[in-house]
Structure formats: C-alpha cells, structure tokens
C-alpha cells in the first residue's frame, strides 16, 4: 500500500505556495516535498529548501536511472520532478508529504498515488489577478511572462481533474478552506 500525500497544484501566480505554507503552519503532520528542478535559482530561493537545483544533464541522468516518481520538461530545457528519495525521507520521519507542483505534475502525482492522495487545485479569482500577481513578482521578462500567462490559461481548464478546487481570493478564507479539506481527507483516511 502506498503512503498518503497531499498535492497542491495551480497555474503560476495562483498562490499555491502561499496556500501550502498556510497548510504546513496549521498541520504539523505535513512536510514539504522539495521538488528537483533544472532551472536557474532565483535570488530569493535556497537550494534544498525551495527546490533541489540540479543541472539539466544531471536531471536527465536521474530520469534514466528511474529516480523520479514523476518528472516533466515544463519549459524547453527546464525539468521539474519528484525524487523517490524525497518521499522515502518524509515517510521515514512519520510525516505526510505536501506537494507544491504545477498542474501536469499534480495530475501525474495523483495518477501515481490514486486514492492515497488528495489533489487540490488552487484557482485565481480571475485571469487579471493572475497576471497582476505574476507581474508583481518582478522575476519575469515580458516574453516569459506572456508564456506563463498563456500556459496558465490552458492549465485553468484542468481544474475539474482534481479532487477539490479552492478559489484563492482572500488568503484567510482560502487557506482555512484548504485546511478543512485536508483535515477531512486525513480523518477519512485514518478511519
């Protein structure tokens, strides 16, 4: 039997990381599953905390060695994935991994874990809000911003493939809704 997992997915800028932090602060049983990625580290990110940053070549070698539960080439040359070793580490500590992943990664994880995972789609209140949040990050060129917004528009169409959807319009409300949904899932699973 596979262990339990919580999957939080959303288009870029919808607020999935904020919701995940809210969940982790409220539910100590959860532990952040650090994804591996091959993109360059942003100024405010820390290796092994935000992501396991590895080169594209090293990432491809890990793919060949079957070291990932799931992986994806999100943008050309930029790989993201979940290392099997990360899950083993979390479960060994008696915790439940919580994933902060893009939409395709979330669907892949849900397929892998099946009923043992709860998948939550974080939806922005509007496309305009999503664009505003992405612009305010200040981490994107205009070209990469357009790509992200285009991809986000496509990803919004996948919401119905997730177990639950939370509209991230106001943090306290949406964060508390996510907590309630996770507590319900964990209580249901333990009975």
N, C-alpha and C positions, 0 to 999 in steps of 0.2 A: 504494500500500500504506500502510496506517495504521501508525503507530508503536506500540511496546509500552507497556503500562500495567499497574499493579498496583492492584487495587481491594480495599479492606478495609471490610467492612460489618458492622453489628451493631445490635441494639436499643440504645437509650440505656442506659448503665450496664454494658454487657458488657465494656468495656475495649478497644475498638477503637483509641482514641487512644494508649493505652499500648503496644499491640502495634505500631502504626505507628511510634512513637518508637523502639522496640526495633529494628525493621527498618531504619530510617534510620541508626541508630548503627552497625549492623553492615554495611550495604551502601551505601557512598558513591555508587553509581551512581543511587540513588533520590533524588528530590526531592519534597517535599511539595507537592501541588497545593492551593493555597489556594482554598477554595470561596467563593462570594459568598453573602451572606445578608442578609435584611431585618429580622431581629430585633435587639433592643437588645443592645449589647455587655455581657457580664458583667464584673464587677470585675477578674477575673484574665486577661482576654483583651486582645490587642493587634491593632489593625487592620492588615491586610496580612500578618499572621503567622498568626493563628488563623483569621480569616475576612476577606474584603473586605466590610466592613459598608456597605451602601447602603440608601437609603430604599425602602419598598415602591413608590413612584412611579417611582424611577429603575430599580428592578429590572424593573418592567413595561415600561418603555421599552426596556430591553435585550432583553427577550423579543421585543417587536415588531420589533426590529432584527436578530433572529436571531443574537445574540451568544453564545448558550449551546450547549454540546454537549448538555446535559440540564439540566432545572430541574424543581422541584416546589414546590407550595404545601403544605408539611409540616403546618402548623397554620394556621388561618384568618389571613390577613394576613402569615404568616411564610414567605417564599420562600427556597429554597436552590438553588444551581445551580453548574455548572462553566462558566466562561467559556472560550471558544475561545482567547482571547488568553493565558490562563494556560498552556494546553498548548503553544502555539507558543513561549512563553518558555522552558519547561522543555526541550523537544526541541531548541531552538536552542542551548542550553547542553550538549547531548550527554547529557542525563540521562533517566531514566525516571520519569514521574510516578507517585506513590503517592497514592491517594485514601483519605480517611477520611470515609466517607459513610454515610448511613442506608441501610436495606435497599432501599427503592424506588430511590433514587439509584444504588446499586450495581448493581441489575438493569438500570437504564436505561443505565449506562455499559457494562456487559457486552454488552448488545444492540448498542450503538454500535461498540465495538471488536472484538467477536467473538473469534476465536482469538488475536488480538494482545494480549488482556488475560487476566490471571489474577485470578479473583474468589475472595476468601477471606471466609467467614462466621465471625465470632467469636461463639461461643456461651458464655453464662454457665454455670457448673456447675449452677445451679438458679435458679428464679424468685425464691426467697427471697434469694439472693445478689444478684441484680439489684436487687431492691427496697432491700436494705441499702446497696448502692453509691450508688443514686440519693439515698436519704435522707441519706447522709453527705456528699454534695456541698454540701448546705445552700443550694442555688440555687433550689429549687422551693417553691411554695406547696403545701398539701395537695391542692388541686384540680388543679394542673398535674401534681403527682406521680402522682395517680390516672390522669390522661390518659396520661402517659408509660408507666406500668406496663401499662395496657390496650393501648396501641399496641405495646409490646414483646412482650406475649403473642401478639398477632397476627403480628408480624414473625418470631417464632421458627419459625413454620410455613413460612417461605420458605428455610430453610437448604439444602434439597435442590436449590434452583435455582442454587446457587453451585458453582464448581469444587471447592472444598475447604472443610472445616469444621475449625476449631481450637477446642477447649474451653479457655476461659481460666480454669483452676482454680488454677494456680500460675504466676506470671509467667515465671520462668526456663524452665520446661518448655514453656509455650505460646509464648513468644517465640522460643525456639530451634526449635520445630516450624515456626513461620511462616517463619523464616529459611531453613530447609531446603527448604520448599515453594517459596519464591520463587527460591532458587538453582537448584533443579531446573527450574523453568519458564524462567528466563533461559538456562540452559545448553542446554536442549532447543530453545529458540527460536533460539539462535545457531548451532546445528549444521546 
